Amino acid sequence: MNIFSLAQTTEGAYSIPMAIVDFLPVLFYFLAAWLIARDLYNKTSKTAFSFLAAGSLMVFIGGAFKALWKLLFCFGINYPFFYACFFPMQAPGFCLYLAGLIMTLKGAKKAGLNVVATTVTSSMPLLMFQTLGSIGSLVCMCIIAKKMKQTRAIALFVLSVICILGMGYLAATLDSSLSWANWVEQGVNALGQLVFYLGVLVLHKNGFADENALKEN
């Protein structure tokens, strides 16, 4: 879809309350990513931490820009740049974050990753990388929770994965030009990021920052 004509196809689909709610999953993700980075800072390599920091920042910016686009759109202001940033920022961002978590789990001290920026005519490849990166990151968090024997955190991360898969199903089946469809998608998205944050909070409160947290007990 041409982003410059997006306003014509989504007119009436968004409201100010919906746009404000769209900031919630962005906030939940930011809080979770900040806690993870804080707890892993002294336990992982500088390269892995750089991937985690850069990836989480890209995901946060992509989500915040899209939420801001919706809010401005409600006031009749259309900045397609904010909308267009979503997938190009989040897809590589989630992949970088996944790479950082994998390196952390493996205890890697040296690693390299070449990120190649490409121009695509469809958002589908970026959507695939975004989904794989986000689900892969949650799988890594489940492995960490298993090492720490935190079943509550595992359950929360699994629920977050279900929400991500549900978002993909809803995006493929619902008409995004309808207001109620956007409310459903936003509700599932907010729930997914909320339980992700709650899962990270469980790990944080049970010694995620400890040096031996990632070792098998």
LOLOZA-576433 format. One record per residue: residue number from 1; residue in one letter; x, z, y of N, C-alpha, C, O in turn. Coordinates in nm, 2 decimals, padded with zeros to 4 digits. Example, Ala and Ser with C-alpha at 12.3 -4.5 7.8 and 13.67 -1.06 7.14 Angstrom:
<sites>
    n  res      nu      nw      nv     cau     caw     cav      cu      cw      cv      ou      ow      ov
    1    A   01.32   00.78  -00.57   01.23   00.78  -00.45   01.32   00.78  -00.33   01.42   00.85  -00.33
    2    S   01.28   00.71  -00.22   01.37   00.71  -00.11   01.29   00.79   00.00   01.34   00.80   00.11
</sites>
This chain:
<sites>
    n  res      nu      nw      nv     cau     caw     cav      cu      cw      cv      ou      ow      ov
    1    M   00.08   00.00  -00.12   00.00   00.00   00.00   00.09   00.00   00.12   00.19   00.07   00.13
    2    N   00.05  -00.08   00.22   00.12  -00.09   00.35   00.09   00.04   00.43  -00.02   00.07   00.46
    3    I   00.20   00.12   00.46   00.17   00.25   00.52   00.12   00.24   00.66   00.06   00.33   00.71
    4    F   00.14   00.12   00.72   00.09   00.10   00.86  -00.06   00.08   00.86  -00.12   00.09   00.97
    5    S  -00.12   00.04   00.75  -00.26   00.02   00.74  -00.33   00.14   00.67  -00.45   00.13   00.63
    6    L  -00.25   00.24   00.64  -00.30   00.35   00.56  -00.42   00.42   00.63  -00.51   00.47   00.56
    7    A  -00.41   00.43   00.76  -00.52   00.50   00.83  -00.65   00.44   00.81  -00.75   00.51   00.81
    8    Q  -00.66   00.31   00.78  -00.79   00.24   00.76  -00.85   00.28   00.63  -00.97   00.29   00.62
    9    T  -00.76   00.31   00.53  -00.81   00.34   00.39  -00.84   00.49   00.37  -00.90   00.52   00.27
   10    T  -00.78   00.57   00.46  -00.80   00.71   00.44  -00.88   00.78   00.54  -00.89   00.90   00.55
   11    E  -00.94   00.70   00.63  -01.02   00.76   00.74  -01.14   00.84   00.68  -01.21   00.80   00.60
   12    G  -01.15   00.97   00.72  -01.25   01.06   00.67  -01.21   01.14   00.55  -01.28   01.22   00.50
   13    A  -01.09   01.10   00.49  -01.05   01.17   00.37  -00.99   01.30   00.40  -00.99   01.39   00.31
   14    Y  -00.93   01.32   00.51  -00.86   01.45   00.55  -00.93   01.52   00.66  -01.01   01.47   00.74
   15    S  -00.91   01.66   00.65  -00.97   01.74   00.76  -00.86   01.84   00.80  -00.76   01.85   00.73
   16    I  -00.88   01.91   00.91  -00.77   02.00   00.95  -00.75   02.12   00.85  -00.64   02.15   00.82
   17    P  -00.86   02.18   00.80  -00.83   02.28   00.69  -00.76   02.23   00.57  -00.67   02.29   00.52
   18    M  -00.79   02.10   00.53  -00.72   02.04   00.42  -00.57   02.02   00.45  -00.48   02.05   00.37
   19    A  -00.54   01.98   00.58  -00.41   01.95   00.62  -00.33   02.08   00.62  -00.21   02.09   00.58
   20    I  -00.39   02.19   00.66  -00.32   02.32   00.67  -00.30   02.37   00.52  -00.19   02.42   00.50
   21    V  -00.39   02.35   00.43  -00.38   02.39   00.29  -00.26   02.31   00.23  -00.19   02.36   00.14
   22    D  -00.24   02.19   00.28  -00.13   02.11   00.22   00.01   02.17   00.25   00.10   02.13   00.18
   23    F   00.02   02.26   00.34   00.15   02.32   00.37   00.17   02.44   00.27   00.29   02.48   00.25
   24    L   00.07   02.48   00.20   00.08   02.60   00.11   00.18   02.56  -00.01   00.27   02.64  -00.03
   25    P   00.16   02.45  -00.08   00.26   02.42  -00.19   00.40   02.41  -00.14   00.50   02.44  -00.21
   26    V   00.41   02.35  -00.02   00.55   02.34   00.04   00.61   02.47   00.06   00.73   02.50   00.04
   27    L   00.53   02.57   00.12   00.58   02.70   00.14   00.61   02.77   00.01   00.72   02.84   00.00
   28    F   00.53   02.76  -00.09   00.55   02.83  -00.22   00.68   02.77  -00.28   00.76   02.85  -00.34
   29    Y   00.70   02.64  -00.28   00.82   02.58  -00.33   00.94   02.63  -00.26   01.05   02.66  -00.32
   30    F   00.93   02.64  -00.13   01.05   02.69  -00.05   01.09   02.83  -00.08   01.21   02.86  -00.10
   31    L   00.99   02.92  -00.10   01.02   03.06  -00.13   01.08   03.06  -00.27   01.17   03.14  -00.29
   32    A   01.03   02.99  -00.37   01.09   02.99  -00.50   01.23   02.93  -00.50   01.32   02.99  -00.56
   33    A   01.25   02.82  -00.43   01.38   02.76  -00.43   01.48   02.85  -00.36   01.60   02.86  -00.40
   34    W   01.44   02.92  -00.26   01.53   03.01  -00.18   01.57   03.13  -00.27   01.68   03.17  -00.27
   35    L   01.47   03.18  -00.35   01.50   03.29  -00.44   01.60   03.25  -00.55   01.70   03.32  -00.58
   36    I   01.58   03.13  -00.61   01.67   03.08  -00.71   01.81   03.06  -00.66   01.91   03.11  -00.72
   37    A   01.82   03.00  -00.54   01.95   02.98  -00.48   02.02   03.11  -00.45   02.14   03.12  -00.47
   38    R   01.95   03.21  -00.40   02.00   03.34  -00.37   02.06   03.41  -00.49   02.16   03.46  -00.49
   39    D   01.98   03.40  -00.60   02.02   03.47  -00.72   02.13   03.40  -00.80   02.21   03.46  -00.87
   40    L   02.14   03.27  -00.78   02.24   03.19  -00.85   02.37   03.17  -00.77   02.47   03.12  -00.83
   41    Y   02.37   03.22  -00.65   02.48   03.19  -00.56   02.62   03.23  -00.62   02.72   03.15  -00.61
   42    N   02.63   03.35  -00.68   02.75   03.40  -00.73   02.77   03.37  -00.88   02.87   03.42  -00.94
   43    K   02.68   03.30  -00.94   02.68   03.28  -01.09   02.70   03.13  -01.13   02.71   03.10  -01.24
   44    T   02.71   03.04  -01.03   02.72   02.90  -01.06   02.83   02.84  -00.98   02.88   02.90  -00.89
   45    S   02.87   02.72  -01.02   02.98   02.65  -00.95   02.93   02.61  -00.81   02.81   02.59  -00.78
   46    K   03.03   02.58  -00.72   03.00   02.53  -00.59   02.92   02.39  -00.60   02.83   02.37  -00.52
   47    T   02.97   02.31  -00.69   02.90   02.18  -00.71   02.75   02.20  -00.75   02.67   02.13  -00.69
   48    A   02.73   02.28  -00.85   02.59   02.31  -00.89   02.51   02.36  -00.78   02.39   02.32  -00.76
   49    F   02.57   02.46  -00.70   02.49   02.52  -00.59   02.46   02.42  -00.49   02.36   02.42  -00.42
   50    S   02.56   02.33  -00.46   02.54   02.22  -00.36   02.42   02.13  -00.40   02.34   02.09  -00.32
   51    F   02.41   02.10  -00.53   02.30   02.02  -00.58   02.17   02.09  -00.57   02.07   02.03  -00.52
   52    L   02.17   02.22  -00.60   02.05   02.30  -00.58   02.00   02.30  -00.44   01.89   02.29  -00.41
   53    A   02.10   02.33  -00.35   02.06   02.34  -00.21   02.02   02.21  -00.15   01.92   02.20  -00.08
   54    A   02.09   02.10  -00.18   02.06   01.97  -00.13   01.92   01.92  -00.18   01.84   01.87  -00.11
   55    G   01.91   01.94  -00.32   01.78   01.90  -00.38   01.66   01.97  -00.33   01.56   01.91  -00.30
   56    S   01.67   02.10  -00.32   01.55   02.18  -00.27   01.52   02.15  -00.12   01.41   02.14  -00.08
   57    L   01.63   02.12  -00.04   01.60   02.08   00.10   01.53   01.95   00.11   01.44   01.93   00.19
   58    M   01.57   01.85   00.03   01.51   01.72   00.03   01.36   01.73  -00.01   01.28   01.67   00.05
   59    V   01.34   01.81  -00.12   01.20   01.83  -00.16   01.12   01.89  -00.06   01.00   01.85  -00.03
   60    F   01.17   02.00   00.01   01.10   02.07   00.11   01.07   01.98   00.23   00.96   01.97   00.28
   61    I   01.17   01.90   00.27   01.15   01.81   00.39   01.04   01.70   00.36   00.96   01.68   00.44
   62    G   01.05   01.65   00.24   00.95   01.54   00.20   00.81   01.60   00.20   00.72   01.53   00.25
   63    G   00.79   01.72   00.14   00.66   01.78   00.14   00.61   01.82   00.28   00.49   01.80   00.31
   64    A   00.70   01.88   00.36   00.66   01.92   00.49   00.63   01.80   00.58   00.53   01.81   00.66
   65    F   00.70   01.69   00.57   00.67   01.57   00.65   00.53   01.52   00.61   00.46   01.48   00.70
   66    K   00.50   01.51   00.48   00.37   01.46   00.44   00.26   01.55   00.49   00.16   01.50   00.53
   67    A   00.28   01.68   00.48   00.17   01.77   00.53   00.16   01.76   00.68   00.05   01.76   00.73
   68    L   00.27   01.74   00.75   00.26   01.72   00.89   00.19   01.59   00.93   00.12   01.58   01.02
   69    W   00.22   01.49   00.85   00.15   01.36   00.87   00.00   01.38   00.86  -00.08   01.32   00.95
   70    K  -00.05   01.45   00.76  -00.19   01.47   00.74  -00.25   01.55   00.86  -00.36   01.52   00.91
   71    L  -00.18   01.65   00.91  -00.23   01.73   01.02  -00.24   01.65   01.15  -00.34   01.65   01.22
   72    L  -00.13   01.57   01.17  -00.14   01.48   01.29  -00.25   01.38   01.28  -00.31   01.34   01.38
   73    F  -00.26   01.33   01.16  -00.36   01.22   01.13  -00.50   01.27   01.17  -00.59   01.20   01.22
   74    C  -00.53   01.40   01.14  -00.66   01.46   01.18  -00.69   01.46   01.33  -00.80   01.46   01.37
   75    F  -00.58   01.45   01.41  -00.60   01.44   01.55  -00.58   01.30   01.60  -00.57   01.28   01.72
   76    G  -00.59   01.21   01.51  -00.58   01.07   01.55  -00.44   01.01   01.58  -00.43   00.91   01.64
   77    I  -00.34   01.09   01.53  -00.20   01.05   01.55  -00.15   01.01   01.42  -00.15   01.08   01.32
   78    N  -00.10   00.88   01.41  -00.05   00.83   01.28   00.10   00.79   01.30   00.14   00.70   01.36
   79    Y   00.19   00.87   01.23   00.33   00.85   01.23   00.36   00.81   01.08   00.39   00.90   01.00
   80    P   00.36   00.68   01.05   00.39   00.64   00.91   00.52   00.69   00.85   00.53   00.70   00.73
   81    F   00.62   00.71   00.94   00.75   00.76   00.89   00.74   00.88   00.81   00.80   00.90   00.71
   82    F   00.65   00.98   00.86   00.64   01.11   00.79   00.58   01.09   00.65   00.62   01.15   00.56
   83    Y   00.48   01.00   00.64   00.42   00.97   00.51   00.52   00.90   00.42   00.53   00.93   00.30
   84    A   00.60   00.80   00.48   00.69   00.72   00.40   00.81   00.80   00.34   00.87   00.75   00.25
   85    C   00.84   00.91   00.40   00.95   00.99   00.36   00.93   01.07   00.23   01.02   01.11   00.16
   86    F   00.80   01.08   00.19   00.76   01.17   00.08   00.84   01.14  -00.05   00.92   01.22  -00.10
   87    F   00.81   01.02  -00.11   00.88   00.99  -00.24   01.03   00.97  -00.23   01.10   01.01  -00.31
   88    P   01.08   00.89  -00.12   01.22   00.88  -00.11   01.30   01.01  -00.10   01.42   01.01  -00.13
   89    M   01.23   01.11  -00.04   01.30   01.24  -00.03   01.28   01.32  -00.16   01.38   01.39  -00.20
   90    Q   01.16   01.33  -00.21   01.13   01.42  -00.32   01.19   01.37  -00.46   01.23   01.45  -00.54
   91    A   01.19   01.24  -00.48   01.23   01.19  -00.61   01.38   01.22  -00.63   01.41   01.28  -00.73
   92    P   01.47   01.18  -00.54   01.61   01.22  -00.56   01.64   01.37  -00.55   01.73   01.43  -00.61
   93    G   01.55   01.43  -00.47   01.56   01.58  -00.44   01.54   01.66  -00.57   01.62   01.74  -00.61
   94    F   01.43   01.62  -00.64   01.41   01.69  -00.77   01.51   01.66  -00.88   01.55   01.74  -00.96
   95    C   01.56   01.54  -00.87   01.67   01.50  -00.97   01.80   01.58  -00.94   01.87   01.62  -01.03
   96    L   01.83   01.59  -00.81   01.95   01.67  -00.78   01.93   01.82  -00.82   02.02   01.88  -00.87
   97    Y   01.81   01.87  -00.80   01.78   02.01  -00.83   01.79   02.03  -00.99   01.85   02.13  -01.03
   98    L   01.74   01.93  -01.06   01.75   01.93  -01.21   01.90   01.93  -01.25   01.94   02.01  -01.34
   99    A   01.98   01.85  -01.19   02.12   01.84  -01.22   02.19   01.97  -01.19   02.27   02.02  -01.27
  100    G   02.15   02.04  -01.08   02.21   02.17  -01.05   02.18   02.27  -01.15   02.26   02.35  -01.19
  101    L   02.05   02.27  -01.20   02.01   02.37  -01.30   02.08   02.35  -01.44   02.12   02.44  -01.50
  102    I   02.09   02.22  -01.47   02.15   02.19  -01.60   02.30   02.23  -01.60   02.35   02.28  -01.69
  103    M   02.37   02.20  -01.48   02.51   02.24  -01.47   02.52   02.39  -01.47   02.61   02.45  -01.53
  104    T   02.42   02.46  -01.42   02.42   02.61  -01.42   02.41   02.66  -01.56   02.48   02.75  -01.60
  105    L   02.32   02.60  -01.64   02.29   02.65  -01.77   02.41   02.62  -01.86   02.45   02.70  -01.95
  106    K   02.48   02.51  -01.84   02.60   02.47  -01.92   02.73   02.54  -01.87   02.83   02.54  -01.93
  107    G   02.72   02.61  -01.75   02.83   02.67  -01.69   02.94   02.57  -01.65   03.06   02.60  -01.65
  108    A   02.89   02.46  -01.60   02.98   02.35  -01.56   03.06   02.39  -01.43   02.99   02.44  -01.34
  109    K   03.18   02.37  -01.43   03.26   02.40  -01.31   03.30   02.27  -01.23   03.33   02.28  -01.11
  110    K   03.30   02.16  -01.31   03.33   02.03  -01.24   03.23   01.93  -01.29   03.20   01.92  -01.40
  111    A   03.18   01.86  -01.19   03.09   01.75  -01.23   03.07   01.66  -01.11   03.11   01.69  -01.00
  112    G   03.03   01.54  -01.13   03.01   01.45  -01.03   02.88   01.37  -01.05   02.83   01.36  -01.16
  113    L   02.82   01.33  -00.94   02.69   01.26  -00.95   02.68   01.16  -00.84   02.70   01.20  -00.72
  114    N   02.67   01.03  -00.87   02.65   00.93  -00.77   02.50   00.90  -00.75   02.43   00.87  -00.85
  115    V   02.46   00.92  -00.63   02.32   00.89  -00.60   02.31   00.76  -00.53   02.37   00.74  -00.42
  116    V   02.24   00.67  -00.59   02.24   00.53  -00.53   02.10   00.51  -00.46   02.00   00.53  -00.53
  117    A   02.10   00.48  -00.34   01.97   00.46  -00.27   01.93   00.32  -00.28   02.01   00.23  -00.26
  118    T   01.81   00.29  -00.32   01.76   00.16  -00.34   01.63   00.14  -00.27   01.56   00.23  -00.24
  119    T   01.60   00.02  -00.23   01.48  -00.02  -00.16   01.38  -00.07  -00.27   01.41  -00.17  -00.34
  120    V   01.27  -00.01  -00.28   01.17  -00.05  -00.37   01.04  -00.09  -00.30   01.01  -00.05  -00.20
  121    T   00.97  -00.18  -00.37   00.84  -00.23  -00.31   00.73  -00.14  -00.36   00.61  -00.16  -00.31
  122    S   00.75  -00.06  -00.46   00.64   00.03  -00.51   00.69   00.17  -00.52   00.81   00.19  -00.54
  123    S   00.60   00.26  -00.51   00.64   00.40  -00.52   00.64   00.45  -00.66   00.68   00.57  -00.69
  124    M   00.60   00.37  -00.76   00.60   00.41  -00.90   00.73   00.46  -00.95   00.74   00.56  -01.02
  125    P   00.84   00.38  -00.93   00.97   00.43  -00.98   01.01   00.57  -00.92   01.06   00.66  -00.99
  126    L   00.98   00.59  -00.79   01.01   00.72  -00.73   00.92   00.82  -00.78   00.96   00.94  -00.80
  127    L   00.79   00.79  -00.81   00.70   00.89  -00.87   00.75   00.93  -01.00   00.74   01.05  -01.04
  128    M   00.80   00.84  -01.08   00.85   00.87  -01.22   00.97   00.97  -01.21   00.98   01.07  -01.28
  129    F   01.07   00.94  -01.11   01.18   01.03  -01.10   01.14   01.16  -01.04   01.19   01.27  -01.08
  130    Q   01.04   01.16  -00.95   00.99   01.29  -00.90   00.93   01.38  -01.01   00.96   01.50  -01.02
  131    T   00.85   01.31  -01.09   00.78   01.39  -01.20   00.88   01.44  -01.31   00.88   01.55  -01.35
  132    L   00.97   01.35  -01.35   01.08   01.39  -01.45   01.16   01.50  -01.39   01.20   01.59  -01.46
  133    G   01.20   01.49  -01.26   01.29   01.59  -01.20   01.22   01.72  -01.19   01.28   01.83  -01.22
  134    S   01.09   01.72  -01.15   01.02   01.85  -01.13   00.99   01.91  -01.27   01.01   02.03  -01.28
  135    I   00.95   01.83  -01.37   00.92   01.89  -01.50   01.05   01.93  -01.57   01.05   02.04  -01.63
  136    G   01.15   01.85  -01.55   01.28   01.89  -01.61   01.33   02.02  -01.55   01.39   02.11  -01.62
  137    S   01.32   02.04  -01.42   01.36   02.17  -01.36   01.28   02.29  -01.41   01.34   02.39  -01.43
  138    L   01.15   02.27  -01.44   01.07   02.37  -01.49   01.11   02.40  -01.64   01.10   02.52  -01.68
  139    V   01.15   02.30  -01.71   01.19   02.33  -01.85   01.32   02.41  -01.84   01.34   02.50  -01.92
  140    C   01.41   02.38  -01.75   01.53   02.46  -01.73   01.50   02.60  -01.70   01.56   02.70  -01.75
  141    M   01.40   02.62  -01.61   01.36   02.76  -01.57   01.30   02.83  -01.70   01.32   02.95  -01.71
  142    C   01.23   02.76  -01.78   01.18   02.82  -01.91   01.29   02.86  -02.00   01.28   02.97  -02.06
  143    I   01.40   02.78  -02.00   01.52   02.82  -02.08   01.58   02.95  -02.03   01.62   03.04  -02.10
  144    I   01.59   02.95  -01.89   01.65   03.07  -01.83   01.56   03.19  -01.86   01.61   03.30  -01.89
  145    A   01.43   03.18  -01.84   01.34   03.29  -01.87   01.35   03.33  -02.02   01.34   03.45  -02.04
  146    K   01.37   03.24  -02.11   01.38   03.27  -02.25   01.51   03.36  -02.27   01.51   03.45  -02.35
  147    K   01.62   03.31  -02.20   01.74   03.39  -02.21   01.73   03.53  -02.16   01.79   03.63  -02.21
  148    M   01.64   03.55  -02.06   01.62   03.68  -02.00   01.50   03.75  -02.07   01.47   03.87  -02.04
  149    K   01.44   03.69  -02.17   01.33   03.75  -02.25   01.21   03.78  -02.16   01.15   03.89  -02.17
  150    Q   01.18   03.69  -02.06   01.07   03.71  -01.97   00.96   03.62  -02.01   00.95   03.51  -01.95
  151    T   00.87   03.66  -02.10   00.76   03.57  -02.14   00.66   03.54  -02.04   00.60   03.44  -02.03
  152    R   00.64   03.64  -01.95   00.55   03.61  -01.84   00.59   03.50  -01.75   00.51   03.41  -01.71
  153    A   00.72   03.49  -01.72   00.78   03.38  -01.64   00.76   03.25  -01.72   00.73   03.15  -01.66
  154    I   00.79   03.25  -01.85   00.77   03.13  -01.93   00.63   03.08  -01.92   00.61   02.96  -01.89
  155    A   00.53   03.17  -01.93   00.39   03.13  -01.92   00.36   03.07  -01.78   00.28   02.97  -01.78
  156    L   00.41   03.13  -01.68   00.39   03.08  -01.54   00.45   02.94  -01.52   00.39   02.85  -01.46
  157    F   00.57   02.92  -01.58   00.64   02.79  -01.56   00.56   02.68  -01.64   00.55   02.57  -01.60
  158    V   00.52   02.72  -01.76   00.44   02.62  -01.84   00.31   02.59  -01.77   00.27   02.47  -01.77
  159    L   00.25   02.68  -01.70   00.12   02.65  -01.63   00.16   02.56  -01.51   00.08   02.47  -01.48
  160    S   00.27   02.58  -01.45   00.31   02.49  -01.34   00.33   02.35  -01.39   00.30   02.25  -01.32
  161    V   00.39   02.33  -01.51   00.41   02.20  -01.57   00.27   02.13  -01.60   00.25   02.02  -01.57
  162    I   00.17   02.21  -01.65   00.04   02.16  -01.67  -00.02   02.11  -01.54  -00.09   02.01  -01.54
  163    C   00.00   02.19  -01.43  -00.05   02.15  -01.30   00.01   02.02  -01.25  -00.06   01.93  -01.20
  164    I   00.14   02.00  -01.28   00.21   01.87  -01.24   00.15   01.76  -01.32   00.12   01.65  -01.26
  165    L   00.13   01.78  -01.45   00.07   01.67  -01.53  -00.07   01.64  -01.48  -00.12   01.53  -01.48
  166    G  -00.14   01.75  -01.45  -00.28   01.74  -01.40  -00.28   01.66  -01.27  -00.38   01.58  -01.25
  167    M  -00.19   01.68  -01.18  -00.18   01.61  -01.06  -00.16   01.46  -01.08  -00.22   01.38  -01.02
  168    G  -00.08   01.43  -01.18  -00.06   01.29  -01.21  -00.18   01.22  -01.27  -00.22   01.11  -01.23
  169    Y  -00.26   01.30  -01.35  -00.39   01.24  -01.40  -00.49   01.23  -01.29  -00.56   01.12  -01.28
  170    L  -00.50   01.32  -01.20  -00.59   01.32  -01.09  -00.56   01.20  -01.00  -00.65   01.13  -00.95
  171    A  -00.43   01.18  -00.97  -00.39   01.08  -00.88  -00.42   00.94  -00.94  -00.45   00.84  -00.86
  172    A  -00.42   00.93  -01.07  -00.45   00.80  -01.13  -00.60   00.77  -01.15  -00.64   00.66  -01.17
  173    T  -00.68   00.88  -01.15  -00.82   00.86  -01.18  -00.91   00.88  -01.06  -01.02   00.83  -01.05
  174    L  -00.87   00.96  -00.96  -00.96   00.99  -00.85  -00.94   00.90  -00.73  -00.83   00.84  -00.72
  175    D  -01.04   00.88  -00.65  -01.03   00.79  -00.53  -00.97   00.88  -00.42  -01.04   00.97  -00.37
  176    S  -00.85   00.85  -00.37  -00.79   00.93  -00.27  -00.85   00.91  -00.13  -00.82   00.99  -00.04
  177    S  -00.94   00.82  -00.12  -01.01   00.80   00.01  -01.13   00.90   00.02  -01.19   00.91   00.13
  178    L  -01.16   00.97  -00.08  -01.27   01.07  -00.08  -01.22   01.21  -00.05  -01.11   01.25  -00.10
  179    S  -01.29   01.28   00.04  -01.24   01.41   00.08  -01.24   01.51  -00.04  -01.14   01.58  -00.05
  180    W  -01.34   01.52  -00.12  -01.34   01.61  -00.23  -01.23   01.59  -00.33  -01.18   01.68  -00.39
  181    A  -01.19   01.46  -00.35  -01.08   01.43  -00.44  -00.95   01.49  -00.39  -00.87   01.53  -00.47
  182    N  -00.93   01.48  -00.26  -00.81   01.53  -00.20  -00.81   01.68  -00.21  -00.70   01.74  -00.23
  183    W  -00.92   01.75  -00.19  -00.93   01.89  -00.21  -00.89   01.94  -00.35  -00.82   02.03  -00.37
  184    V  -00.94   01.86  -00.45  -00.91   01.89  -00.59  -00.76   01.88  -00.61  -00.70   01.97  -00.67
  185    E  -00.70   01.77  -00.57  -00.56   01.75  -00.58  -00.48   01.85  -00.52  -00.38   01.90  -00.57
  186    Q  -00.51   01.89  -00.39  -00.44   01.99  -00.32  -00.45   02.13  -00.39  -00.36   02.21  -00.39
  187    G  -00.57   02.16  -00.44  -00.59   02.28  -00.51  -00.50   02.29  -00.63  -00.44   02.40  -00.66
  188    V  -00.49   02.19  -00.71  -00.40   02.19  -00.83  -00.26   02.19  -00.79  -00.18   02.27  -00.85
  189    N  -00.22   02.12  -00.68  -00.08   02.12  -00.64  -00.04   02.26  -00.59   00.06   02.31  -00.62
  190    A  -00.13   02.32  -00.51  -00.10   02.46  -00.46  -00.09   02.56  -00.57   00.00   02.65  -00.57
  191    L  -00.18   02.55  -00.67  -00.17   02.64  -00.78  -00.04   02.62  -00.86   00.02   02.72  -00.90
  192    G   00.00   02.50  -00.88   00.12   02.47  -00.95   00.24   02.53  -00.89   00.33   02.59  -00.95
  193    Q   00.25   02.52  -00.75   00.37   02.57  -00.68   00.36   02.72  -00.67   00.46   02.79  -00.66
  194    L   00.24   02.78  -00.66   00.22   02.92  -00.66   00.27   02.99  -00.78   00.34   03.09  -00.78
  195    V   00.23   02.93  -00.90   00.27   03.00  -01.03   00.42   02.98  -01.05   00.49   03.06  -01.11
  196    F   00.48   02.86  -01.00   00.62   02.84  -01.00   00.69   02.96  -00.92   00.79   03.01  -00.97
  197    Y   00.64   02.98  -00.80   00.70   03.09  -00.72   00.69   03.23  -00.79   00.78   03.31  -00.79
  198    L   00.57   03.25  -00.85   00.55   03.38  -00.92   00.64   03.39  -01.04   00.69   03.50  -01.07
  199    G   00.66   03.28  -01.11   00.76   03.29  -01.22   00.90   03.32  -01.18   00.97   03.40  -01.24
  200    V   00.94   03.26  -01.07   01.07   03.29  -01.01   01.08   03.43  -00.97   01.18   03.50  -00.98
  201    L   00.97   03.48  -00.91   00.97   03.62  -00.86   00.98   03.72  -00.98   01.05   03.82  -00.97
  202    V   00.92   03.69  -01.09   00.93   03.77  -01.21   01.08   03.78  -01.25   01.13   03.88  -01.28
  203    L   01.15   03.66  -01.25   01.29   03.66  -01.29   01.37   03.74  -01.19   01.46   03.82  -01.23
  204    H   01.34   03.72  -01.06   01.42   03.79  -00.96   01.40   03.94  -00.97   01.50   04.02  -00.96
  205    K   01.28   03.99  -01.00   01.26   04.13  -01.01   01.32   04.19  -01.14   01.33   04.32  -01.16
  206    N   01.35   04.11  -01.24   01.40   04.15  -01.36   01.55   04.12  -01.38   01.60   04.10  -01.50
  207    G   01.62   04.11  -01.27   01.77   04.10  -01.28   01.83   03.96  -01.29   01.93   03.94  -01.34
  208    F   01.75   03.86  -01.23   01.81   03.72  -01.23   01.94   03.71  -01.15   02.02   03.63  -01.19
  209    A   01.96   03.80  -01.06   02.08   03.80  -00.98   02.20   03.86  -01.05   02.32   03.85  -01.01
  210    D   02.17   03.93  -01.16   02.28   04.00  -01.24   02.38   03.89  -01.30   02.33   03.78  -01.33
  211    E   02.50   03.93  -01.31   02.60   03.83  -01.36   02.57   03.79  -01.51   02.61   03.68  -01.55
  212    N   02.51   03.88  -01.58   02.49   03.85  -01.73   02.35   03.80  -01.75   02.31   03.79  -01.87
  213    A   02.28   03.76  -01.65   02.14   03.73  -01.67   02.12   03.60  -01.75   02.02   03.59  -01.83
  214    L   02.22   03.51  -01.75   02.21   03.38  -01.82   02.27   03.38  -01.96   02.27   03.28  -02.03
  215    K   02.33   03.50  -01.99   02.39   03.51  -02.13   02.28   03.55  -02.23   02.19   03.63  -02.20
  216    E   02.30   03.50  -02.35   02.21   03.54  -02.46   02.22   03.69  -02.49   02.33   03.74  -02.50
  217    N   02.10   03.75  -02.50   02.10   03.90  -02.53   02.10   03.92  -02.68   02.10   04.03  -02.73
</sites>
